[in-house]
Amino acid sequence: QVQFVESGGGLVQAGGSLRLSCVISGSTFSINNWGWYRQAPGKQRELVAEVRGGTRTNVSDSVKGRFTISRDNAKNTVYLQMDNLKLEDTAVYYCNYASYPSVWGQGTQVTVTS
């Protein structure tokens, strides 16, 4: 069964940066498309970034120009570089399949303060 282990979250001031990592096991990593999702308090989980194939990426309008998704097939790891963080980026961040999410991991909490 696929498993997701997210890390790298924390407390950061607005304007700061964080880099999230997600190690994925139990799946053929290299042939799948992966996404980063987030869920803020009282809101639905949303897809913020996805990486398809080797280099095709897409990010939501709310994070465009600030977040970058990448993958390392040798390490079965997906990354999310988050720059110029805003208060509204506060959420629990998860990784999963880009199109059809499976069982969710624990996620990693990102809290942006003023």
C-alpha positions as CSV (number, residue, x, y, z in Angstrom):
1,Q,0.0,0.0,0.0
2,V,1.2,3.5,-0.9
3,Q,2.5,5.6,2.1
4,F,3.3,9.3,2.2
5,V,5.6,10.8,4.8
6,E,5.6,14.6,4.7
7,S,8.1,16.8,6.6
8,G,9.6,20.3,6.6
9,G,6.8,22.3,7.9
10,G,7.1,24.8,10.8
11,L,6.5,28.3,12.0
12,V,7.7,31.1,9.7
13,Q,7.1,34.8,9.4
14,A,5.3,36.2,6.4
15,G,7.7,36.7,3.6
16,G,9.8,33.7,4.6
17,S,10.5,30.4,3.0
18,L,10.1,26.7,3.7
19,R,10.9,23.5,1.8
20,L,8.6,20.6,2.2
21,S,9.6,17.0,1.4
22,C,7.4,14.0,0.9
23,V,8.9,10.5,0.7
24,I,6.6,8.0,-1.1
25,S,6.7,4.3,-0.7
26,G,4.6,1.4,-2.0
27,S,4.2,2.8,-5.4
28,T,6.1,3.0,-8.7
29,F,7.2,6.5,-8.0
30,S,8.7,7.4,-11.4
31,I,5.7,6.7,-13.5
32,N,3.1,8.5,-11.4
33,N,2.1,12.1,-11.2
34,W,2.2,13.7,-7.7
35,G,0.7,16.6,-6.1
36,W,0.9,18.8,-3.0
37,Y,-2.4,19.6,-1.3
38,R,-3.3,21.7,1.7
39,Q,-6.1,22.1,4.1
40,A,-6.6,25.2,6.1
41,P,-8.8,25.3,9.2
42,G,-12.5,25.2,8.2
43,K,-11.7,24.8,4.6
44,Q,-11.7,21.9,2.1
45,R,-8.5,20.3,1.0
46,E,-7.1,21.8,-2.2
47,L,-4.5,20.9,-4.7
48,V,-1.8,23.6,-4.9
49,A,0.9,22.0,-7.1
50,E,1.4,19.0,-9.3
51,V,4.2,17.5,-11.2
52,R,3.5,15.2,-14.2
53,G,6.1,13.2,-15.9
54,G,9.6,14.4,-15.5
55,T,9.3,18.2,-15.7
56,R,5.7,19.3,-16.3
57,T,4.5,21.3,-13.3
58,N,1.4,23.2,-12.5
59,V,0.5,25.4,-9.5
60,S,-2.7,27.0,-8.4
61,D,-3.2,30.7,-9.0
62,S,-3.0,31.4,-5.3
63,V,0.6,30.3,-5.1
64,K,1.8,31.0,-8.6
65,G,5.2,32.7,-8.6
66,R,5.8,31.7,-5.0
67,F,5.7,27.9,-4.8
68,T,7.7,25.4,-6.9
69,I,7.1,21.7,-7.0
70,S,9.8,19.2,-8.0
71,R,10.6,15.5,-7.8
72,D,13.6,13.3,-7.3
73,N,12.9,9.8,-8.8
74,A,16.1,8.4,-7.3
75,K,14.9,9.3,-3.8
76,N,11.1,8.7,-4.3
77,T,10.6,12.2,-3.0
78,V,8.5,15.2,-4.0
79,Y,9.4,18.7,-2.9
80,L,7.5,21.9,-2.5
81,Q,9.6,25.0,-2.3
82,M,7.5,27.8,-0.7
83,D,8.8,31.4,-0.9
84,N,7.3,34.7,0.1
85,L,4.9,32.9,2.4
86,K,1.6,34.7,3.3
87,L,-0.7,34.4,6.2
88,E,-3.2,32.6,4.0
89,D,-0.7,29.8,3.3
90,T,-1.2,28.5,6.9
91,A,-2.5,25.0,6.5
92,V,-1.6,21.3,6.9
93,Y,0.2,20.2,3.7
94,Y,-0.1,16.8,2.2
95,C,1.3,15.0,-0.8
96,N,-0.6,12.4,-2.8
97,Y,-1.4,11.2,-6.3
98,A,-2.1,14.3,-8.5
99,S,-5.3,13.0,-10.0
100,Y,-6.8,10.4,-7.7
101,P,-5.7,10.8,-4.1
102,S,-5.3,7.7,-2.1
103,V,-4.9,7.2,1.6
104,W,-3.6,10.4,3.2
105,G,-0.4,10.7,5.3
106,Q,-0.1,12.8,8.5
107,G,0.7,15.9,6.7
108,T,3.0,18.7,7.8
109,Q,1.8,21.9,9.5
110,V,2.8,25.2,8.0
111,T,2.0,28.3,10.1
112,V,2.8,31.7,8.8
113,T,2.8,34.6,11.3
114,S,2.8,38.3,10.8
